[in-house]
Structure formats: structure tokens, C-alpha cells
């Protein structure tokens, strides 16, 4: 039994996971950067892409929690040398994801108008949001199946395959978005905001095709669904349900942030779109180490080795904080140019630069939250994560947002509330982990 997970072992999982994570966020950042610089109605187009991107992320994070459950289940069985016991579980879980994605596609496209009105979108902003979403929605089945396959890979202690798929998808998306949005004279017509949506769906299709290749060639699993239900499917669905409640609560906070920002005016939602996507980029970047913690902790649970897990959590937290500080340093050097990369409107940039420092300030605390999120996910302890998010959102984020909004803090209300939210997410998880798993 291992007493310590080495730096090399952690980075073997973390570095590919970082590239996979940032590749996924680069798809949204690319759409925002390119669409935000179109000549025609750039502020409304940027706001629409930001709103749709936030909504898609919210929905996908919620329903893709089966990825986390699959990863935890596979890694725990791997640690216990019982991988054979989940061979029929994997195709059943992937089928569950596919059915869920079809239901989501039907429901959200039927009510697309009502969804974005709920975000306070109106006029041209609403029109653009609907146009963009009705194309992007076709990516639901592609994304959810891909994420389920990524969960299998992570459970098998491999994040390299997901990295290759995501990097390829991100590169293809950057190239196609540019040419689809602006067009090539005489070859491809300029499609404006719709071009960005088509590029994303094509990139997602390629990522799925690559993930299926690695799944069939290198894993012990297949997609043949057996009539007999695997005994681990019910616990996996229960775990997923708790993760879904947790993530739905998380996305309630993001929804309120965007709804309030939209209510402050088009310049505020445009700036919020940039800030939120940079924040998500940071999150995905640091989440690489959380993914390593997720994979390793699941395996250590299978070995019943909690002391090594505690040592690993401290090492991974240290690495994640160092990365967050490096990212903060880069952003301080290029503070204003980062905003100008996404939009040239002086009023949007003014709002962005007045708030960006707050987004940077909270990153080390965010790192701790992501790391311990990943560890508890690896252990399959969905109830603790569910209760922690309920507490952070309803006792931290929402009261702070309402109070500061009442005093007319505008976008400061949103980001100070996010700071309180992340404190409530990180420190209680660290305390609970040490008390209940290490000190016993």
C-alpha cells in the first residue's frame, strides 16, 4: 500500500486533465472573442453568446454528473481489483446519458424563448440568443456521451485520451469559428453568430468520434447493453442524483449572477460574459489537479488508504494555489488588453476593468474548493458535496447578492457574492475531510 503519491504520479494525471479542461473552456472563449469583435451589433452578439454559454454550461454540468459518478465507481473498483464487476455498468450508464440528452434537447428547444426571457434578455439580444442556442443544442447528445467516456478514462487513471480529444476539438473550433463567422469571400458566406454555433457542434462531433476510438481500442469495456441491470447502476444513479442537485444549486448561483447583470444593462452583461468565461477558464485550468485528486482518491478509497489521501490533498492543494498565483500574475501584467481581446466598446471595458481584480483575488480560495470537490467526488461522497453547495448558495451567495444589490453595488454585488460563495465551499470541505476521514 502506498504511503505517498509522488509529484510525478499526480502530474501524470493532472497535466493532461488541465489541457483537456482548458480546451473545453476555450470553445466558449473562442466564440466570445470572435463574436465580440464582429462589426454588426457586437455588444448584443457578445451578450447573447455569453448568456447561451452560461446556460449550456449550467445544463451540461448538471446532467454530466454521471461522468463523475462513473469515474468514482470505476476508480474504486480498479483500486479493489474488481474492474470486471463494472463491465456491464459502463454501457448502461452511457445509454442513460444519451436518453437524458435527447429529453433535454426536446424540452429546451421547445421553450427556448421562455428560457432566455428568464435571463432578462429582450430585443436583439433575445433574437441572437435564440438563433445561437437552437444550433448549439444539437451538441447535447454529443457532449454528454463524450463526458461519460471521459469519466471511464479518468476512472482507469488515464486523462491523456480526454486531453487529445479536447485539444483537437478546441483547435478545430478556433479555425472554423473564425472562418464561419467572418466568411471567406466567394467560398464561405459570413454567418455571424450562427457560424460560431455551427463550428462548436462540428468540434463536439469530432471530439466524440475520437473518444469512441480510445474507448473501443484501449479500455476493457464495450457499448453492448445487457438486459440484466448491473447491481452498481442503482448506487450510481443515486450518487448522480445527489451530484445533480448539487450542480443545479451551483448553477442557480450562476443564473442569478447573469440575470442580475443583464438587468443592469447591455454593457454589464457584455462585461459579465467576459468575466464569467475568464473565471470558468481559471476553474477549468485549476480543475486539472482536482481531476487528478478525483481519480487518485477513488483508487485510494478502494484500497481503504485515507492517510495517503490526506497527504495527497495537501500536495495537490499546494500545486493548484501556485498555478492560480501564476495565472493572477499574468492577468495583472495584461490587465486591460485581456478585456480588449474580447470587445472594443469603451463602456464595456470600463465595467470589465473595474471588476476584474475581484475575480483574480478569489482564485487561490477557488483552488482549494475545486481540489476538495474533486477528492469528495472520487470518494463518491455526493451527500457532503450536495449539502455544502446548498449551504454556500442559500446562506452565502444569495443573501450577499440581495443585500449588495439593494445598496446599488451593481456588478460588484455579483462578484463579492461569488467570493463569499467560494469561501463557504472551500473551508468547510477541508474541515469535514480531516475530521471525518483522517482523524478517525
C-alpha positions in Angstrom: 0.0 0.0 0.0 1.4 3.4 -1.0 2.2 5.9 1.8 2.6 8.9 -0.5 1.5 9.8 -4.1 4.5 11.2 -5.9 4.6 14.6 -7.7 5.2 12.6 -10.9 2.1 10.4 -10.4 -0.1 13.4 -9.6 1.2 15.4 -12.7 0.8 12.3 -14.9 -3.0 12.7 -14.4 -3.2 16.5 -13.7 -1.3 17.9 -16.7 -3.4 16.1 -19.4 -6.5 16.9 -17.4 -5.5 20.6 -17.3 -5.2 20.7 -21.1 -8.5 18.8 -21.5 -10.3 21.2 -19.2 -9.0 24.4 -20.7 -9.6 23.0 -24.2 -13.3 22.7 -23.3 -13.4 26.3 -22.0 -11.5 27.6 -25.0 -14.5 26.6 -27.2 -16.7 29.2 -25.3 -13.9 31.7 -25.1 -13.2 31.5 -28.8 -16.9 32.1 -29.6 -16.9 35.2 -27.3 -13.6 36.6 -28.6 -14.5 36.3 -32.2 -18.2 37.2 -32.0 -17.3 40.2 -29.7 -15.3 41.7 -32.5 -17.9 41.5 -35.3 -18.8 44.9 -36.8 -22.5 44.4 -36.7 -24.1 44.7 -33.2 -21.0 43.3 -31.4 -22.2 44.2 -27.8 -25.6 42.4 -28.3 -23.8 39.4 -30.1 -21.3 39.1 -27.2 -24.0 39.3 -24.6 -26.1 36.6 -26.4 -23.1 34.2 -26.7 -22.3 34.8 -23.0 -25.9 34.1 -21.9 -26.2 30.9 -24.1 -22.7 29.8 -23.0 -23.6 30.1 -19.3 -26.9 28.3 -19.8 -25.3 25.5 -21.8 -22.6 25.1 -19.1 -25.2 25.1 -16.4 -27.3 22.3 -18.1 -24.3 20.2 -19.1 -22.7 20.5 -15.7 -25.9 19.3 -14.1 -26.6 16.3 -16.3 -23.0 15.4 -16.9 -22.6 14.4 -13.2 -22.9 10.8 -14.3 -19.3 11.4 -15.6 -18.2 12.0 -12.0 -20.2 9.0 -10.7 -18.8 6.7 -13.4 -15.3 7.9 -12.7 -15.7 7.3 -8.9 -17.2 3.9 -9.4 -14.7 2.7 -12.0 -11.7 4.0 -10.0 -12.9 2.4 -6.7 -13.4 -1.0 -8.4 -9.9 -0.5 -10.0 -8.4 0.1 -6.6 -10.1 -3.0 -5.2 -9.0 -5.1 -8.3 -12.7 -5.7 -9.3 -12.9 -3.9 -12.6 -14.7 -6.9 -14.1 -17.7 -6.1 -11.9 -18.5 -2.8 -13.8 -18.1 -4.1 -17.4 -21.9 -4.1 -17.9 -22.4 -0.9 -15.9 -20.5 1.4 -18.3 -22.7 0.9 -21.4 -25.8 1.2 -19.3 -24.6 4.5 -17.8 -23.7 5.8 -21.3 -27.2 4.8 -22.6 -28.7 6.7 -19.6 -26.7 9.8 -20.6 -27.9 9.5 -24.2 -31.6 9.3 -23.3 -31.2 12.3 -20.9 -29.6 14.4 -23.6 -32.4 13.7 -26.0 -35.0 14.8 -23.4 -33.0 17.9 -22.7 -32.8 18.8 -26.4 -36.5 18.5 -26.9 -37.5 20.4 -23.7 -35.1 23.3 -24.1 -35.7 23.9 -27.8 -39.5 23.9 -27.3 -39.1 26.6 -24.5 -36.1 28.5 -25.8 -37.9 31.8 -25.9 -39.1 31.5 -22.3 -35.6 30.3 -21.1 -33.8 33.5 -22.3 -36.6 35.8 -21.3 -36.0 34.4 -17.8 -32.4 35.8 -18.2 -33.9 39.2 -18.8 -32.9 39.1 -22.5 -35.0 41.2 -24.8 -35.0 42.7 -28.3 -31.9 41.9 -30.4 -30.1 40.2 -27.5 -33.0 37.7 -27.2 -33.1 37.2 -31.0 -29.4 36.4 -31.2 -29.5 34.2 -28.1 -32.3 32.0 -29.6 -30.5 31.8 -33.0 -27.3 30.7 -31.4 -28.8 28.3 -28.9 -31.1 26.4 -31.4 -27.9 25.3 -33.3 -25.7 24.7 -30.2 -28.5 22.5 -28.6 -27.7 19.8 -31.2 -24.4 19.3 -29.3 -26.2 18.0 -26.2 -26.0 14.2 -27.1 -22.5 14.6 -28.5 -21.2 16.3 -25.3 -22.9 14.1 -22.7 -21.8 10.9 -24.3 -18.2 12.3 -24.7 -18.2 13.3 -21.0 -19.4 9.8 -20.0 -16.5 8.3 -21.9 -14.1 10.8 -20.2 -15.4 9.5 -16.9 -14.5 6.0 -17.8 -11.0 7.1 -18.9 -10.4 9.0 -15.6 -11.6 6.1 -13.6 -9.0 4.0 -15.3 -6.4 6.6 -14.2 -6.0 8.0 -17.7 -6.6 11.6 -18.5 -4.3 11.7 -21.7 -7.1 10.4 -24.0 -9.5 13.1 -22.9 -6.8 15.7 -23.4 -6.1 14.6 -27.0 -9.9 14.7 -27.8 -10.5 18.1 -26.2 -7.3 19.7 -27.7 -8.2 18.6 -31.2 -11.8 19.8 -30.7 -10.6 23.2 -29.4 -8.2 23.8 -32.3 -10.8 22.8 -34.9 -13.3 25.1 -33.2 -11.0 28.1 -33.3 -10.3 27.7 -37.0 -13.9 27.0 -38.0 -15.4 29.8 -35.8 -13.2 32.4 -37.4 -14.0 31.4 -41.0 -17.7 30.7 -40.3 -18.3 34.0 -38.5 -16.4 36.3 -40.9 -16.6 34.1 -44.0 -14.2 33.6 -47.0 -15.1 35.7 -50.0 -16.5 33.6 -52.7 -16.2 30.4 -50.7 -18.0 30.6 -47.3 -20.6 33.2 -46.6 -20.2 35.2 -43.3 -22.7 33.6 -40.9 -22.2 36.0 -37.9 -23.3 34.4 -34.6 -24.7 31.3 -36.3 -21.3 30.5 -37.7 -19.9 30.2 -34.2 -22.6 27.8 -33.2 -22.1 25.5 -36.3 -18.3 25.4 -35.6 -18.9 24.3 -32.0 -21.2 21.4 -33.0 -18.7 20.2 -35.6 -15.9 20.3 -33.0 -18.0 18.4 -30.5 -18.7 15.7 -33.1 -15.0 15.2 -33.8 -14.3 15.0 -30.0 -16.9 12.3 -29.6 -15.6 10.3 -32.6 -12.1 10.4 -31.1 -13.3 9.4 -27.6 -15.1 6.4 -29.1 -11.9 5.4 -30.8 -10.0 5.3 -27.5 -12.9 3.6 -25.7 -13.0 0.7 -28.1 -9.3 0.3 -28.7 -7.9 0.7 -25.2 -10.5 0.0 -22.5 -11.9 -3.3 -21.4 -15.4 -2.1 -21.9 -17.9 -2.2 -24.8 -21.2 -0.4 -25.6 -23.2 -3.6 -25.7 -26.1 -3.1 -23.3 -27.2 -6.2 -21.3 -30.8 -6.8 -20.3 -29.6 -7.7 -16.8 -29.2 -4.5 -14.8 -25.7 -4.1 -13.2 -26.1 -4.0 -9.3 -23.9 -0.9 -9.3 -26.3 1.0 -11.5 -28.7 2.0 -8.8 -26.0 3.3 -6.4 -24.5 5.2 -9.4 -27.9 6.8 -10.2 -28.4 7.8 -6.6 -24.9 9.2 -6.5 -25.6 11.0 -9.8 -28.9 12.4 -8.4 -27.1 13.9 -5.4 -24.4 15.4 -7.7 -27.2 16.7 -10.0 -28.9 18.5 -7.0 -25.5 19.9 -6.1 -24.8 21.2 -9.6 -28.3 22.5 -10.1 -27.7 24.6 -6.9 -24.3 25.7 -8.3 -25.9 26.8 -11.5 -28.7 28.7 -9.6 -26.0 31.0 -8.4 -24.6 31.4 -12.0 -28.1 32.0 -13.3 -28.8 34.7 -10.7 -25.5 36.3 -11.5 -26.2 36.6 -15.2 -29.9 37.6 -14.7 -28.9 40.5 -12.4 -26.0 41.5 -14.7 -28.5 41.6 -17.7 -30.8 43.7 -15.6 -28.1 46.3 -15.1 -27.8 46.9 -18.8 -26.2 45.6 -22.0 -22.7 46.9 -21.1 -22.9 45.0 -17.8 -24.0 41.7 -19.3 -21.3 42.0 -22.0 -18.6 42.6 -19.3 -20.2 39.8 -17.2 -19.8 37.4 -20.2 -16.1 38.2 -20.4 -15.6 37.9 -16.6 -17.6 34.7 -16.2 -15.8 33.0 -19.1 -12.4 34.0 -17.7 -13.4 32.8 -14.3 -14.5 29.5 -15.9 -11.2 29.3 -17.8 -9.4 29.6 -14.5 -11.7 27.0 -13.0 -11.1 24.5 -15.8 -7.3 25.2 -15.6 -7.1 24.5 -11.9 -9.6 21.7 -12.2 -6.8 19.6 -13.8 -5.4 18.9 -10.3 -8.9 18.4 -9.0 -9.3 15.7 -11.7 -6.1 14.1 -10.6 -7.4 14.2 -7.0 -10.7 12.7 -8.2 -9.0 9.8 -10.0 -6.4 9.0 -7.3 -8.8 9.4 -4.3 -11.3 6.9 -5.8 -8.5 4.3 -6.2 -7.3 5.0 -2.6 -10.8 4.5 -1.3 -10.8 1.1 -3.0 -7.6 0.4 -1.1 -9.0 2.0 2.1 -6.0 4.2 2.3 -7.1 7.6 3.8 -3.8 8.7 5.3 -2.2 8.8 1.9 -5.2 10.6 0.6 -4.8 13.4 3.2 -1.1 13.8 2.2 -2.1 13.9 -1.4 -4.8 16.5 -0.8 -2.2 18.9 0.8 0.3 18.4 -2.1 -2.4 18.9 -4.8 -3.7 22.0 -3.0 -0.2 23.5 -2.9 0.3 22.9 -6.6 -3.2 24.4 -7.5 -2.5 27.5 -5.5 0.8 28.0 -7.2 -0.9 27.8 -10.6 -3.6 30.2 -9.5 -0.9 32.7 -8.4 0.9 32.4 -11.7 -2.3 33.0 -13.6 -3.0 36.0 -11.5 0.4 37.4 -12.2 -0.1 37.0 -16.0 -3.5 38.7 -15.8 -2.2 41.7 -13.8 0.5 42.3 -16.5 -2.1 42.2 -19.3 -5.0 43.5 -17.2 -6.6 45.9 -19.8 -5.5 44.1 -23.0 -7.4 40.9 -21.9 -10.7 42.8 -21.9 -9.8 44.5 -25.3 -9.2 41.0 -26.7 -13.0 40.2 -26.3 -14.6 43.6 -27.0 -13.5 47.1 -28.0 -16.5 49.1 -26.6 -15.1 51.6 -24.1 -18.1 51.3 -21.7 -17.8 47.5 -21.6 -14.1 47.7 -21.0 -14.7 50.2 -18.2 -17.0 47.8 -16.4 -14.7 44.9 -17.0 -11.5 46.6 -15.6 -13.4 47.9 -12.5 -14.4 44.3 -11.6 -11.6 42.1 -12.9 -9.3 42.5 -9.9 -12.0 40.9 -7.7 -12.2 37.8 -10.0 -8.4 37.4 -9.7 -8.4 38.0 -5.9 -10.6 34.9 -5.2 -8.6 32.4 -7.3 -6.4 30.8 -4.5 -9.6 30.2 -2.4 -11.3 28.8 -5.5 -8.4 26.4 -5.9 -9.0 24.8 -2.5 -12.7 24.4 -3.3 -12.0 22.7 -6.6 -9.4 20.3 -5.1 -11.6 19.1 -2.2 -14.6 18.9 -4.6 -12.6 16.5 -6.7 -11.5 14.4 -3.7 -15.0 14.0 -2.4 -16.2 13.2 -5.9 -13.6 10.5 -6.1 -14.7 9.0 -2.8 -18.3 9.1 -4.1 -19.4 11.2 -1.1 -22.1 13.1 -3.0 -24.2 13.9 0.0 -21.5 16.1 1.6 -20.9 18.0 -1.7 -24.7 18.4 -2.1 -25.2 19.8 1.4 -22.1 22.0 1.1 -23.4 23.7 -2.1 -26.8 24.2 -0.6 -25.3 25.9 2.4 -22.9 28.0 0.2 -25.6 29.1 -2.2 -28.6 29.8 0.1 -26.6 31.0 3.2 -23.7 32.7 1.4 -24.3 33.7 -2.2 -27.9 34.7 -2.4 -28.1 36.8 0.8 -24.9 38.6 -0.2 -26.2 39.3 -3.7 -29.6 40.6 -2.5 -28.1 42.9 0.2 -25.4 44.4 -2.1 -27.9 44.8 -5.0 -30.3 46.6 -2.6 -27.5 49.1 -2.0 -26.9 49.5 -5.7 -23.4 47.9 -5.9 -24.4 46.6 -9.4 -21.8 44.1 -10.8 -19.8 44.3 -7.5 -22.8 42.6 -5.9 -22.4 39.6 -8.2 -18.7 39.1 -7.7 -18.5 39.8 -4.0 -21.3 37.3 -3.6 -19.2 34.8 -5.6 -16.3 35.5 -3.2 -18.4 34.6 -0.2 -19.8 31.6 -2.0 -16.3 30.2 -2.7 -15.2 30.7 1.0 -18.3 28.7 2.0 -17.5 26.0 -0.5 -13.8 25.5 0.4 -13.1 25.8 4.1 -16.0 23.6 5.4 -15.0 20.8 3.0 -11.4 20.9 4.2 -12.5 20.7 7.8 -15.0 17.9 7.2 -12.5 15.8 5.3 -9.8 16.0 8.0 -12.3 15.4 10.9 -14.3 12.5 9.4 -11.6 10.6 7.3 -8.2 11.5 8.7 -8.6 12.0 12.4 -10.7 8.8 12.9 
